[in-house]
Amino acid sequence: METTLAGKTISINEEGYLTDFTQWDEKVGETIAAEADITLSPRHWEVIKYLQNEHRNQVALSIRRVGKSGVVDIKEFYALFPKAPLKTATKIAGIPKPASCI
Amino acid sequence: MMIILSKGTLENVYAAFVLANGARMEGIEAEMFFTFFGLEAIHKQKLEHLHVATVGNPAMHIPTMLGGLPGMEALATTMMKKEMEKVDMPGVLEFLEILSASGVRLWACKLAMDMFHFKKEDLFEGVEGVITVGDFYKQSAGEGVHMLFI
């Protein structure tokens, strides 16, 4: 389905994840973050860029992997993206929701 | 999600850990209460030596007579750990650290601690306290709280 984010028409799935990463830009990310009551700081952006990079390299994302990344530890990851960090952060990053149990 | 772990076999410990971590990943609060053999999962000297049960577990597809032979538990455990590593499953200590960092609150059962003569210092540092079953019920008060017994 399609929605309007930051003045752009964006394709998303039923959970609100972008289905076409080429439609993503920082403004779109900020808008999705605002919906989750998150104001993006430089630390958030570092994590988001890391997640996008991992996705580009086709790495399966998990909390464990993020924790070992050296970019952010698990405690800070939960602090930056309260509630469901991996789900929220990937949504903001415009990449698919990781199918991970760990 | 309130999870009570009463068993110390690797498969049960992992089930409890995955459920607690999975709750946090979904933004759900999670607390764990370790009692009886479940205490082995947070006992510093024991937590790295947990085994899979090879006897009395038909799903292992090992005949009970063979499952009881010396070394069978260790063998099955080694094999299972190899498979776990393949799916990015952390070891017990690392998993506890992940749970702790993710905000899962960990509690030890006072009665079982007394029974096994364990001290708070014997336990993984992330364990917040040694509490009674009543305390845990109090922690669980409120609407919409789910409790799992493993």
gemmi code that builds the backbone of each chain (N, CA, C; Angstrom):
import gemmi

chains = {
    "A": [
        ("MET", (0.830, -1.195, 0.000), (0.000, 0.000, 0.000), (0.874, 1.258, 0.000)),
        ("GLU", (0.209, 2.396, -0.205), (0.993, 3.628, -0.276), (0.550, 4.623, 0.791)),
        ("THR", (1.494, 5.426, 1.215), (1.188, 6.446, 2.208), (2.012, 7.686, 1.879)),
        ("THR", (1.715, 8.763, 2.564), (2.503, 9.975, 2.347), (3.340, 10.246, 3.596)),
        ("LEU", (4.640, 10.270, 3.409), (5.554, 10.565, 4.512), (6.472, 11.693, 4.083)),
        ("ALA", (6.580, 12.697, 4.930), (7.433, 13.858, 4.648), (7.168, 14.404, 3.239)),
        ("GLY", (5.885, 14.417, 2.865), (5.487, 14.998, 1.582), (5.751, 14.114, 0.373)),
        ("LYS", (6.188, 12.869, 0.616), (6.473, 11.962, -0.498), (5.522, 10.772, -0.457)),
        ("THR", (5.208, 10.237, -1.624), (4.405, 9.010, -1.669), (5.352, 7.822, -1.492)),
        ("ILE", (5.062, 7.035, -0.474), (5.973, 5.943, -0.091), (5.196, 4.626, -0.071)),
        ("SER", (5.805, 3.563, -0.600), (5.189, 2.230, -0.517), (5.582, 1.573, 0.798)),
        ("ILE", (4.586, 1.132, 1.522), (4.861, 0.450, 2.795), (4.047, -0.845, 2.852)),
        ("ASN", (4.464, -1.734, 3.761), (3.671, -2.944, 3.977), (2.664, -2.690, 5.106)),
        ("GLU", (1.899, -3.725, 5.461), (0.820, -3.525, 6.449), (1.340, -3.148, 7.830)),
        ("GLU", (2.642, -3.408, 8.090), (3.205, -3.022, 9.386), (3.916, -1.665, 9.337)),
        ("GLY", (3.889, -1.047, 8.175), (4.476, 0.287, 8.067), (5.938, 0.314, 7.652)),
        ("TYR", (6.481, -0.844, 7.247), (7.880, -0.883, 6.798), (7.943, -0.538, 5.315)),
        ("LEU", (8.945, 0.262, 4.956), (9.114, 0.612, 3.548), (9.365, -0.649, 2.713)),
        ("THR", (8.757, -0.719, 1.553), (8.985, -1.880, 0.691), (9.977, -1.538, -0.426)),
        ("ASP", (10.335, -0.256, -0.525), (11.304, 0.144, -1.545), (12.276, 1.144, -0.911)),
        ("PHE", (13.501, 0.657, -0.631), (14.455, 1.492, 0.100), (14.843, 2.749, -0.684)),
        ("THR", (14.735, 2.710, -2.011), (15.134, 3.881, -2.804), (14.230, 5.088, -2.496)),
        ("GLN", (13.059, 4.820, -1.900), (12.153, 5.924, -1.548), (12.525, 6.579, -0.215)),
        ("TRP", (13.484, 5.944, 0.490), (13.840, 6.441, 1.814), (14.788, 7.637, 1.712)),
        ("ASP", (14.575, 8.624, 2.562), (15.604, 9.641, 2.801), (15.517, 10.041, 4.271)),
        ("GLU", (16.414, 10.903, 4.706), (16.475, 11.216, 6.138), (15.185, 11.836, 6.662)),
        ("LYS", (14.542, 12.612, 5.809), (13.266, 13.233, 6.216), (12.213, 12.152, 6.489)),
        ("VAL", (12.196, 11.132, 5.622), (11.261, 10.012, 5.811), (11.578, 9.325, 7.137)),
        ("GLY", (12.857, 9.078, 7.383), (13.292, 8.460, 8.643), (12.838, 9.266, 9.847)),
        ("GLU", (13.015, 10.579, 9.754), (12.610, 11.458, 10.869), (11.105, 11.402, 11.111)),
        ("THR", (10.350, 11.314, 10.029), (8.888, 11.261, 10.163), (8.455, 9.956, 10.834)),
        ("ILE", (9.057, 8.841, 10.409), (8.716, 7.549, 11.034), (9.128, 7.572, 12.515)),
        ("ALA", (10.290, 8.164, 12.792), (10.769, 8.251, 14.181), (9.803, 9.071, 15.031)),
        ("ALA", (9.324, 10.177, 14.459), (8.406, 11.042, 15.213), (7.129, 10.294, 15.577)),
        ("GLU", (6.678, 9.416, 14.661), (5.484, 8.604, 14.949), (5.720, 7.685, 16.146)),
        ("ALA", (6.991, 7.304, 16.354), (7.333, 6.453, 17.505), (7.817, 7.302, 18.686)),
        ("ASP", (7.556, 8.616, 18.622), (7.961, 9.555, 19.679), (9.471, 9.595, 19.901)),
        ("ILE", (10.214, 9.436, 18.825), (11.672, 9.478, 18.947), (12.204, 10.664, 18.140)),
        ("THR", (13.005, 11.499, 18.806), (13.699, 12.578, 18.104), (15.106, 12.082, 17.814)),
        ("LEU", (15.477, 12.064, 16.558), (16.741, 11.441, 16.183), (17.942, 12.332, 16.501)),
        ("SER", (18.857, 11.787, 17.300), (20.094, 12.473, 17.651), (21.212, 11.892, 16.772)),
        ("PRO", (22.418, 12.516, 16.815), (23.522, 11.942, 16.026), (23.771, 10.463, 16.360)),
        ("ARG", (23.574, 10.068, 17.626), (23.766, 8.651, 18.012), (22.752, 7.757, 17.302)),
        ("HIS", (21.496, 8.219, 17.248), (20.479, 7.450, 16.525), (20.916, 7.229, 15.077)),
        ("TRP", (21.410, 8.327, 14.468), (21.792, 8.235, 13.055), (22.933, 7.257, 12.834)),
        ("GLU", (23.879, 7.216, 13.785), (24.989, 6.258, 13.658), (24.452, 4.836, 13.610)),
        ("VAL", (23.488, 4.565, 14.493), (22.905, 3.221, 14.556), (22.115, 2.929, 13.280)),
        ("ILE", (21.348, 3.915, 12.828), (20.529, 3.725, 11.623), (21.409, 3.454, 10.396)),
        ("LYS", (22.488, 4.227, 10.266), (23.405, 4.021, 9.133), (24.032, 2.627, 9.204)),
        ("TYR", (24.369, 2.205, 10.433), (24.954, 0.868, 10.608), (23.949, -0.205, 10.163)),
        ("LEU", (22.688, -0.060, 10.584), (21.658, -1.046, 10.224), (21.462, -1.093, 8.709)),
        ("GLN", (21.447, 0.079, 8.101), (21.274, 0.131, 6.641), (22.444, -0.551, 5.932)),
        ("ASN", (23.633, -0.334, 6.485), (24.822, -0.936, 5.903), (24.779, -2.459, 6.005)),
        ("GLU", (24.375, -2.946, 7.173), (24.253, -4.393, 7.374), (23.226, -4.971, 6.403)),
        ("HIS", (22.138, -4.245, 6.240), (21.092, -4.710, 5.323), (21.631, -4.782, 3.889)),
        ("ARG", (22.399, -3.752, 3.535), (22.993, -3.716, 2.189), (23.902, -4.930, 1.980)),
        ("ASN", (24.601, -5.327, 3.065), (25.498, -6.483, 2.967), (24.769, -7.802, 3.215)),
        ("GLN", (23.445, -7.733, 3.268), (22.592, -8.911, 3.443), (22.903, -9.687, 4.721)),
        ("VAL", (23.224, -8.953, 5.775), (23.460, -9.583, 7.073), (22.113, -9.693, 7.794)),
        ("ALA", (21.820, -10.880, 8.345), (20.584, -11.041, 9.114), (20.759, -10.352, 10.466)),
        ("LEU", (19.904, -9.400, 10.764), (20.064, -8.596, 11.967), (19.423, -9.262, 13.179)),
        ("SER", (20.116, -9.193, 14.306), (19.542, -9.659, 15.574), (20.066, -8.746, 16.674)),
        ("ILE", (19.417, -8.800, 17.820), (19.864, -7.993, 18.959), (21.314, -8.336, 19.299)),
        ("ARG", (21.625, -9.642, 19.245), (22.972, -10.081, 19.589), (24.007, -9.447, 18.655)),
        ("ARG", (23.694, -9.472, 17.352), (24.621, -8.934, 16.359), (24.797, -7.422, 16.545)),
        ("VAL", (23.707, -6.728, 16.787), (23.794, -5.284, 17.011), (24.670, -5.014, 18.244)),
        ("GLY", (24.459, -5.822, 19.284), (25.226, -5.656, 20.517), (26.716, -5.871, 20.332)),
        ("LYS", (27.052, -6.731, 19.361), (28.466, -7.039, 19.115), (29.077, -6.137, 18.054)),
        ("SER", (28.288, -5.221, 17.499), (28.724, -4.441, 16.346), (29.849, -3.467, 16.663)),
        ("GLY", (29.947, -3.065, 17.930), (30.913, -2.033, 18.282), (30.346, -0.638, 18.032)),
        ("VAL", (29.173, -0.572, 17.417), (28.529, 0.717, 17.135), (27.702, 1.146, 18.345)),
        ("VAL", (27.004, 0.188, 18.911), (26.115, 0.479, 20.036), (26.001, -0.804, 20.866)),
        ("ASP", (25.932, -0.683, 22.195), (25.694, -1.902, 22.970), (24.187, -2.062, 23.203)),
        ("ILE", (23.815, -3.204, 23.740), (22.385, -3.529, 23.819), (21.643, -2.547, 24.724)),
        ("LYS", (22.295, -2.183, 25.831), (21.653, -1.271, 26.775), (21.337, 0.072, 26.107)),
        ("GLU", (22.321, 0.594, 25.381), (22.116, 1.884, 24.720), (21.109, 1.757, 23.580)),
        ("PHE", (21.127, 0.608, 22.902), (20.182, 0.367, 21.809), (18.746, 0.461, 22.338)),
        ("TYR", (18.510, -0.153, 23.495), (17.184, -0.080, 24.112), (16.875, 1.339, 24.599)),
        ("ALA", (17.922, 2.058, 25.017), (17.699, 3.424, 25.494), (17.371, 4.359, 24.329)),
        ("LEU", (18.052, 4.156, 23.202), (17.835, 5.020, 22.036), (16.475, 4.766, 21.390)),
        ("PHE", (16.123, 3.470, 21.309), (14.851, 3.093, 20.684), (14.033, 2.292, 21.697)),
        ("PRO", (13.414, 2.980, 22.648), (12.695, 2.262, 23.705), (11.583, 1.401, 23.103)),
        ("LYS", (11.033, 0.527, 23.903), (10.054, -0.458, 23.428), (10.796, -1.472, 22.566)),
        ("ALA", (10.437, -1.607, 21.324), (11.033, -2.657, 20.505), (12.150, -2.087, 19.632)),
        ("PRO", (13.410, -2.106, 20.107), (14.474, -1.377, 19.409), (14.761, -1.854, 17.989)),
        ("LEU", (14.866, -3.175, 17.813), (15.220, -3.667, 16.487), (14.104, -3.379, 15.475)),
        ("LYS", (12.867, -3.585, 15.920), (11.725, -3.326, 15.037), (11.613, -1.839, 14.695)),
        ("THR", (11.740, -1.001, 15.725), (11.591, 0.441, 15.522), (12.727, 0.996, 14.678)),
        ("ALA", (13.959, 0.595, 15.023), (15.120, 1.165, 14.329), (15.141, 0.764, 12.853)),
        ("THR", (14.750, -0.474, 12.558), (14.757, -0.888, 11.152), (13.649, -0.178, 10.374)),
        ("LYS", (12.548, 0.082, 11.060), (11.453, 0.801, 10.388), (11.898, 2.220, 10.026)),
        ("ILE", (12.552, 2.879, 10.981), (13.056, 4.237, 10.726), (14.096, 4.203, 9.604)),
        ("ALA", (14.906, 3.133, 9.598), (15.991, 3.021, 8.607), (15.468, 2.675, 7.210)),
        ("GLY", (14.186, 2.327, 7.134), (13.596, 2.035, 5.830), (13.935, 0.647, 5.291)),
        ("ILE", (14.373, -0.239, 6.203), (14.728, -1.598, 5.774), (13.725, -2.600, 6.369)),
        ("PRO", (13.685, -3.825, 5.861), (12.645, -4.763, 6.335), (12.798, -5.130, 7.805)),
        ("LYS", (11.699, -5.532, 8.411), (11.711, -5.980, 9.806), (12.484, -7.292, 9.888)),
        ("PRO", (13.504, -7.361, 10.758), (14.285, -8.604, 10.832), (13.417, -9.748, 11.383)),
        ("ALA", (13.549, -10.912, 10.753), (12.832, -12.088, 11.235), (13.741, -12.823, 12.207)),
        ("SER", (13.929, -12.219, 13.377), (14.861, -12.786, 14.342), (14.185, -13.007, 15.676)),
        ("CYS", (14.532, -14.113, 16.340), (13.979, -14.390, 17.679), (14.968, -14.007, 18.758)),
        ("ILE", (16.176, -13.610, 18.370), (17.195, -13.326, 19.388), (17.730, -11.904, 19.199)),
    ],
    "B": [
        ("MET", (5.580, -9.901, 30.837), (5.693, -11.347, 30.778), (6.514, -11.827, 31.977)),
        ("MET", (5.894, -12.614, 32.835), (6.586, -13.110, 34.022), (6.913, -14.582, 33.777)),
        ("ILE", (8.185, -14.912, 33.777), (8.588, -16.270, 33.420), (9.252, -16.946, 34.616)),
        ("ILE", (8.711, -18.086, 34.995), (9.276, -18.853, 36.103), (10.044, -20.018, 35.496)),
        ("LEU", (11.328, -20.119, 35.819), (12.119, -21.242, 35.313), (12.451, -22.165, 36.477)),
        ("SER", (11.966, -23.393, 36.398), (12.170, -24.338, 37.497), (13.086, -25.497, 37.088)),
        ("LYS", (13.559, -25.459, 35.838), (14.367, -26.583, 35.347), (15.753, -26.133, 34.923)),
        ("GLY", (16.706, -27.042, 35.030), (18.086, -26.679, 34.715), (18.627, -27.384, 33.485)),
        ("THR", (17.737, -27.986, 32.694), (18.212, -28.609, 31.454), (18.319, -27.524, 30.384)),
        ("LEU", (19.324, -27.694, 29.533), (19.660, -26.653, 28.556), (18.454, -26.241, 27.710)),
        ("GLU", (17.668, -27.219, 27.269), (16.551, -26.890, 26.375), (15.492, -26.041, 27.086)),
        ("ASN", (15.291, -26.292, 28.358), (14.316, -25.487, 29.106), (14.851, -24.092, 29.417)),
        ("VAL", (16.132, -24.037, 29.735), (16.752, -22.738, 30.025), (16.685, -21.849, 28.785)),
        ("TYR", (17.031, -22.422, 27.635), (16.995, -21.636, 26.405), (15.571, -21.199, 26.054)),
        ("ALA", (14.617, -22.105, 26.272), (13.224, -21.738, 25.979), (12.837, -20.511, 26.798)),
        ("ALA", (13.186, -20.526, 28.085), (12.846, -19.402, 28.960), (13.565, -18.124, 28.523)),
        ("PHE", (14.844, -18.262, 28.182), (15.631, -17.089, 27.775), (15.086, -16.486, 26.480)),
        ("VAL", (14.772, -17.337, 25.519), (14.274, -16.839, 24.231), (12.933, -16.126, 24.434)),
        ("LEU", (12.090, -16.691, 25.303), (10.786, -16.065, 25.563), (10.952, -14.701, 26.240)),
        ("ALA", (11.866, -14.623, 27.194), (12.076, -13.353, 27.904), (12.664, -12.307, 26.956)),
        ("ASN", (13.673, -12.712, 26.206), (14.306, -11.788, 25.265), (13.329, -11.368, 24.170)),
        ("GLY", (12.555, -12.343, 23.696), (11.568, -12.054, 22.647), (10.540, -11.044, 23.121)),
        ("ALA", (10.167, -11.129, 24.387), (9.219, -10.159, 24.945), (9.819, -8.759, 24.889)),
        ("ARG", (11.057, -8.626, 25.342), (11.703, -7.305, 25.340), (11.845, -6.760, 23.917)),
        ("MET", (12.146, -7.654, 22.987), (12.297, -7.226, 21.591), (10.992, -6.666, 21.033)),
        ("GLU", (9.876, -7.111, 21.602), (8.565, -6.613, 21.166), (8.101, -5.432, 22.020)),
        ("GLY", (8.961, -4.991, 22.917), (8.596, -3.865, 23.764), (7.749, -4.265, 24.962)),
        ("ILE", (7.760, -5.562, 25.295), (6.982, -6.051, 26.444), (7.916, -6.188, 27.646)),
        ("GLU", (7.454, -5.731, 28.807), (8.250, -5.883, 30.023), (8.429, -7.370, 30.324)),
        ("ALA", (9.578, -7.750, 30.871), (9.784, -9.164, 31.197), (10.593, -9.315, 32.484)),
        ("GLU", (10.171, -10.256, 33.308), (10.914, -10.590, 34.522), (11.015, -12.097, 34.617)),
        ("MET", (12.112, -12.575, 35.217), (12.290, -14.020, 35.369), (12.510, -14.376, 36.828)),
        ("PHE", (11.927, -15.489, 37.231), (12.054, -15.991, 38.598), (12.655, -17.383, 38.507)),
        ("PHE", (13.869, -17.541, 39.058), (14.568, -18.818, 38.962), (14.363, -19.602, 40.241)),
        ("THR", (13.825, -20.799, 40.108), (13.573, -21.602, 41.293), (14.031, -23.043, 41.053)),
        ("PHE", (14.197, -23.786, 42.135), (14.686, -25.166, 42.070), (15.837, -25.305, 41.073)),
        ("PHE", (15.761, -26.231, 40.144), (16.912, -26.477, 39.271), (17.131, -25.333, 38.289)),
        ("GLY", (16.148, -24.492, 38.153), (16.312, -23.308, 37.313), (17.430, -22.405, 37.836)),
        ("LEU", (17.732, -22.527, 39.133), (18.810, -21.718, 39.717), (20.164, -22.013, 39.067)),
        ("GLU", (20.301, -23.220, 38.537), (21.582, -23.583, 37.890), (21.886, -22.637, 36.724)),
        ("ALA", (20.854, -22.090, 36.130), (21.033, -21.213, 34.967), (21.612, -19.853, 35.357)),
        ("ILE", (21.565, -19.511, 36.657), (22.137, -18.221, 37.075), (23.273, -18.422, 38.080)),
        ("HIS", (23.627, -19.693, 38.354), (24.727, -19.969, 39.277), (26.037, -19.908, 38.501)),
        ("LYS", (26.919, -18.970, 38.897), (28.127, -18.692, 38.118), (28.960, -19.943, 37.815)),
        ("GLN", (29.067, -20.856, 38.800), (29.905, -22.040, 38.586), (29.193, -23.113, 37.757)),
        ("LYS", (27.895, -23.002, 37.619), (27.150, -24.086, 36.980), (26.585, -23.726, 35.615)),
        ("LEU", (26.394, -22.430, 35.379), (25.623, -22.043, 34.200), (26.274, -22.405, 32.872)),
        ("GLU", (27.599, -22.559, 32.868), (28.255, -22.930, 31.601), (28.290, -24.447, 31.422)),
        ("HIS", (27.748, -25.191, 32.393), (27.837, -26.653, 32.319), (26.461, -27.312, 32.285)),
        ("LEU", (25.488, -26.612, 31.756), (24.148, -27.188, 31.678), (24.090, -28.211, 30.542)),
        ("HIS", (23.263, -29.225, 30.744), (23.168, -30.292, 29.745), (21.766, -30.454, 29.196)),
        ("VAL", (21.708, -31.036, 28.016), (20.429, -31.454, 27.449), (20.059, -32.771, 28.134)),
        ("ALA", (18.767, -32.979, 28.391), (18.331, -34.246, 28.986), (18.206, -35.300, 27.899)),
        ("THR", (18.925, -36.398, 28.046), (18.859, -37.449, 27.017), (17.979, -38.616, 27.461)),
        ("VAL", (17.615, -38.636, 28.730), (16.761, -39.718, 29.241), (15.363, -39.168, 29.489)),
        ("GLY", (14.370, -39.958, 29.119), (12.995, -39.528, 29.374), (12.553, -38.417, 28.453)),
        ("ASN", (13.205, -38.306, 27.307), (12.841, -37.274, 26.345), (12.678, -37.924, 24.968)),
        ("PRO", (11.485, -38.413, 24.649), (11.276, -39.155, 23.408), (11.647, -38.349, 22.167)),
        ("ALA", (11.532, -37.034, 22.235), (11.816, -36.204, 21.068), (13.307, -36.175, 20.735)),
        ("MET", (14.156, -36.660, 21.638), (15.591, -36.730, 21.337), (15.893, -37.886, 20.392)),
        ("HIS", (14.967, -38.826, 20.302), (15.131, -40.010, 19.452), (16.391, -40.799, 19.803)),
        ("ILE", (16.699, -40.804, 21.072), (17.768, -41.671, 21.568), (17.080, -42.678, 22.493)),
        ("PRO", (17.261, -43.984, 22.280), (16.619, -44.937, 23.186), (17.031, -44.659, 24.630)),
        ("THR", (16.070, -44.748, 25.540), (16.329, -44.415, 26.935), (17.541, -45.166, 27.489)),
        ("MET", (17.682, -46.436, 27.114), (18.816, -47.232, 27.614), (20.151, -46.607, 27.196)),
        ("LEU", (20.203, -46.118, 25.965), (21.443, -45.506, 25.462), (21.646, -44.119, 26.068)),
        ("GLY", (20.546, -43.405, 26.220), (20.616, -42.049, 26.759), (21.235, -42.013, 28.145)),
        ("GLY", (21.132, -43.117, 28.853), (21.665, -43.187, 30.221), (23.130, -43.541, 30.293)),
        ("LEU", (23.727, -43.875, 29.147), (25.143, -44.265, 29.160), (26.035, -43.064, 29.489)),
        ("PRO", (27.183, -43.329, 30.119), (28.077, -42.204, 30.463), (28.478, -41.427, 29.207)),
        ("GLY", (28.485, -40.129, 29.306), (28.936, -39.296, 28.193), (27.857, -38.930, 27.188)),
        ("MET", (26.697, -39.578, 27.278), (25.654, -39.301, 26.288), (25.114, -37.870, 26.399)),
        ("GLU", (24.919, -37.442, 27.624), (24.409, -36.071, 27.829), (25.393, -35.049, 27.274)),
        ("ALA", (26.669, -35.288, 27.564), (27.699, -34.354, 27.100), (27.744, -34.324, 25.582)),
        ("LEU", (27.632, -35.509, 24.974), (27.670, -35.610, 23.511), (26.482, -34.868, 22.889)),
        ("ALA", (25.298, -35.162, 23.412), (24.091, -34.519, 22.889), (24.172, -33.006, 23.077)),
        ("THR", (24.725, -32.581, 24.220), (24.845, -31.150, 24.517), (25.797, -30.473, 23.539)),
        ("THR", (26.935, -31.117, 23.286), (27.906, -30.558, 22.338), (27.263, -30.401, 20.965)),
        ("MET", (26.531, -31.441, 20.555), (25.891, -31.383, 19.239), (24.860, -30.256, 19.180)),
        ("MET", (24.088, -30.144, 20.245), (23.055, -29.108, 20.249), (23.681, -27.718, 20.260)),
        ("LYS", (24.754, -27.553, 21.025), (25.413, -26.238, 21.087), (25.954, -25.831, 19.724)),
        ("LYS", (26.449, -26.819, 18.974), (26.950, -26.525, 17.626), (25.814, -25.995, 16.746)),
        ("GLU", (24.667, -26.647, 16.831), (23.509, -26.216, 16.030), (23.032, -24.834, 16.473)),
        ("MET", (23.088, -24.589, 17.796), (22.652, -23.297, 18.330), (23.540, -22.176, 17.807)),
        ("GLU", (24.840, -22.436, 17.766), (25.786, -21.429, 17.289), (25.459, -21.070, 15.833)),
        ("LYS", (25.056, -22.089, 15.071), (24.726, -21.862, 13.654), (23.560, -20.889, 13.495)),
        ("VAL", (22.621, -20.923, 14.427), (21.482, -20.003, 14.317), (21.689, -18.748, 15.180)),
        ("ASP", (22.968, -18.491, 15.529), (23.337, -17.273, 16.236), (22.787, -17.232, 17.665)),
        ("MET", (22.645, -18.392, 18.277), (22.160, -18.472, 19.653), (23.356, -18.276, 20.590)),
        ("PRO", (23.288, -17.306, 21.496), (24.418, -17.077, 22.393), (24.555, -18.175, 23.452)),
        ("GLY", (25.738, -18.272, 24.069), (25.925, -19.179, 25.204), (25.122, -18.690, 26.399)),
        ("VAL", (25.051, -19.506, 27.459), (24.193, -19.174, 28.599), (24.609, -17.852, 29.256)),
        ("LEU", (25.921, -17.688, 29.499), (26.372, -16.456, 30.165), (26.118, -15.234, 29.283)),
        ("GLU", (26.452, -15.359, 28.000), (26.228, -14.224, 27.094), (24.734, -13.907, 26.997)),
        ("PHE", (23.920, -14.949, 27.003), (22.471, -14.748, 26.915), (21.977, -13.998, 28.160)),
        ("LEU", (22.511, -14.366, 29.333), (22.127, -13.663, 30.564), (22.515, -12.188, 30.478)),
        ("GLU", (23.704, -11.945, 29.923), (24.150, -10.550, 29.781), (23.228, -9.778, 28.831)),
        ("ILE", (22.806, -10.452, 27.760), (21.879, -9.809, 26.810), (20.555, -9.492, 27.515)),
        ("LEU", (20.042, -10.463, 28.273), (18.770, -10.266, 28.975), (18.878, -9.084, 29.931)),
        ("SER", (19.973, -9.071, 30.670), (20.196, -8.021, 31.652), (20.253, -6.650, 30.977)),
        ("ALA", (21.030, -6.568, 29.894), (21.169, -5.302, 29.169), (19.851, -4.886, 28.506)),
        ("SER", (19.011, -5.870, 28.210), (17.730, -5.575, 27.554), (16.656, -5.151, 28.543)),
        ("GLY", (16.993, -5.202, 29.824), (16.036, -4.748, 30.830), (15.156, -5.850, 31.405)),
        ("VAL", (15.546, -7.108, 31.206), (14.804, -8.197, 31.854), (15.251, -8.230, 33.320)),
        ("ARG", (14.290, -8.204, 34.243), (14.649, -8.247, 35.668), (14.748, -9.707, 36.104)),
        ("LEU", (15.841, -10.018, 36.782), (16.120, -11.409, 37.159), (16.040, -11.567, 38.676)),
        ("TRP", (15.302, -12.580, 39.106), (15.119, -12.833, 40.534), (15.407, -14.297, 40.858)),
        ("ALA", (15.983, -14.535, 42.048), (16.202, -15.910, 42.501), (15.213, -16.226, 43.620)),
        ("CYS", (14.780, -17.480, 43.664), (13.806, -17.920, 44.667), (14.511, -18.181, 46.000)),
        ("LYS", (14.017, -17.545, 47.042), (14.662, -17.643, 48.354), (14.632, -19.073, 48.895)),
        ("LEU", (13.494, -19.711, 48.794), (13.344, -21.058, 49.343), (14.326, -22.033, 48.680)),
        ("ALA", (14.400, -21.983, 47.359), (15.306, -22.879, 46.637), (16.761, -22.536, 46.935)),
        ("MET", (17.060, -21.245, 47.082), (18.426, -20.823, 47.424), (18.839, -21.430, 48.766)),
        ("ASP", (17.925, -21.363, 49.740), (18.209, -21.925, 51.065), (18.384, -23.435, 50.975)),
        ("MET", (17.536, -24.055, 50.173), (17.563, -25.512, 50.052), (18.878, -26.008, 49.454)),
        ("PHE", (19.359, -25.298, 48.435), (20.595, -25.718, 47.772), (21.848, -25.096, 48.414)),
        ("HIS", (21.660, -24.307, 49.488), (22.763, -23.612, 50.165), (23.534, -22.710, 49.207)),
        ("PHE", (22.817, -22.029, 48.339), (23.451, -21.052, 47.453), (23.420, -19.682, 48.132)),
        ("LYS", (24.435, -18.882, 47.820), (24.461, -17.504, 48.332), (24.298, -16.540, 47.149)),
        ("LYS", (23.856, -15.331, 47.468), (23.664, -14.318, 46.421), (24.951, -14.129, 45.606)),
        ("GLU", (26.113, -14.210, 46.285), (27.400, -14.010, 45.603), (27.682, -15.119, 44.584)),
        ("ASP", (27.006, -16.254, 44.734), (27.224, -17.360, 43.789), (26.554, -17.081, 42.445)),
        ("LEU", (25.677, -16.085, 42.442), (24.821, -15.886, 41.266), (25.379, -14.844, 40.298)),
        ("PHE", (24.953, -14.957, 39.070), (25.248, -13.978, 38.020), (24.919, -12.569, 38.542)),
        ("GLU", (25.827, -11.609, 38.252), (25.706, -10.263, 38.830), (24.389, -9.565, 38.476)),
        ("GLY", (23.836, -9.911, 37.337), (22.613, -9.246, 36.902), (21.373, -9.631, 37.696)),
        ("VAL", (21.495, -10.621, 38.572), (20.340, -11.017, 39.379), (20.104, -9.931, 40.431)),
        ("GLU", (18.901, -9.384, 40.413), (18.616, -8.218, 41.258), (18.477, -8.572, 42.726)),
        ("GLY", (17.887, -9.730, 42.989), (17.687, -10.064, 44.383), (17.165, -11.470, 44.583)),
        ("VAL", (17.163, -11.875, 45.857), (16.628, -13.178, 46.238), (15.288, -12.890, 46.909)),
        ("ILE", (14.213, -13.377, 46.327), (12.883, -12.988, 46.802), (11.985, -14.207, 47.026)),
        ("THR", (10.905, -14.008, 47.719), (9.955, -15.089, 47.970), (8.940, -15.150, 46.831)),
        ("VAL", (8.206, -16.244, 46.816), (7.177, -16.392, 45.791), (6.143, -15.263, 45.912)),
        ("GLY", (5.879, -14.864, 47.163), (4.933, -13.771, 47.391), (5.410, -12.463, 46.779)),
        ("ASP", (6.723, -12.228, 46.928), (7.307, -11.014, 46.325), (7.129, -11.044, 44.809)),
        ("PHE", (7.345, -12.232, 44.235), (7.236, -12.341, 42.775), (5.798, -12.114, 42.318)),
        ("TYR", (4.862, -12.624, 43.098), (3.453, -12.369, 42.764), (3.149, -10.878, 42.850)),
        ("LYS", (3.734, -10.239, 43.834), (3.525, -8.797, 43.984), (4.088, -8.063, 42.753)),
        ("GLN", (5.259, -8.510, 42.322), (5.875, -7.934, 41.113), (4.953, -8.103, 39.904)),
        ("SER", (4.168, -9.180, 39.939), (3.339, -9.533, 38.779), (1.965, -8.873, 38.811)),
        ("ALA", (1.706, -8.087, 39.845), (0.372, -7.494, 39.981), (0.069, -6.575, 38.800)),
        ("GLY", (-1.188, -6.459, 38.473), (-1.583, -5.555, 37.391), (-2.322, -6.295, 36.301)),
        ("GLU", (-3.043, -5.522, 35.533), (-3.852, -6.125, 34.477), (-3.005, -6.489, 33.270)),
        ("GLY", (-3.380, -7.543, 32.601), (-2.710, -7.910, 31.351), (-1.355, -8.566, 31.533)),
        ("VAL", (-1.000, -8.939, 32.761), (0.292, -9.601, 32.995), (0.140, -11.097, 32.707)),
        ("HIS", (1.094, -11.630, 31.975), (1.062, -13.065, 31.686), (2.164, -13.757, 32.470)),
        ("MET", (1.877, -14.987, 32.882), (2.886, -15.724, 33.631), (3.112, -17.083, 32.992)),
        ("LEU", (4.372, -17.414, 32.798), (4.706, -18.704, 32.194), (5.518, -19.525, 33.177)),
        ("PHE", (5.211, -20.804, 33.270), (5.970, -21.699, 34.142), (6.696, -22.721, 33.280)),
        ("ILE", (8.006, -22.743, 33.428), (8.803, -23.685, 32.640), (9.548, -24.601, 33.591)),
    ],
}
model = gemmi.Model(1)
for chain_id, residues in chains.items():
    chain = gemmi.Chain(chain_id)
    for i, (resn, *xyz) in enumerate(residues, 1):
        res = gemmi.Residue()
        res.name, res.seqid = resn, gemmi.SeqId(i, " ")
        for name, pos in zip(("N", "CA", "C"), xyz):
            atom = gemmi.Atom()
            atom.name, atom.element = name, gemmi.Element(name[0])
            atom.pos, atom.b_iso = gemmi.Position(*pos), 0.0
            res.add_atom(atom)
        chain.add_residue(res)
    model.add_chain(chain)
structure = gemmi.Structure()
structure.add_model(model)
structure.setup_entities()
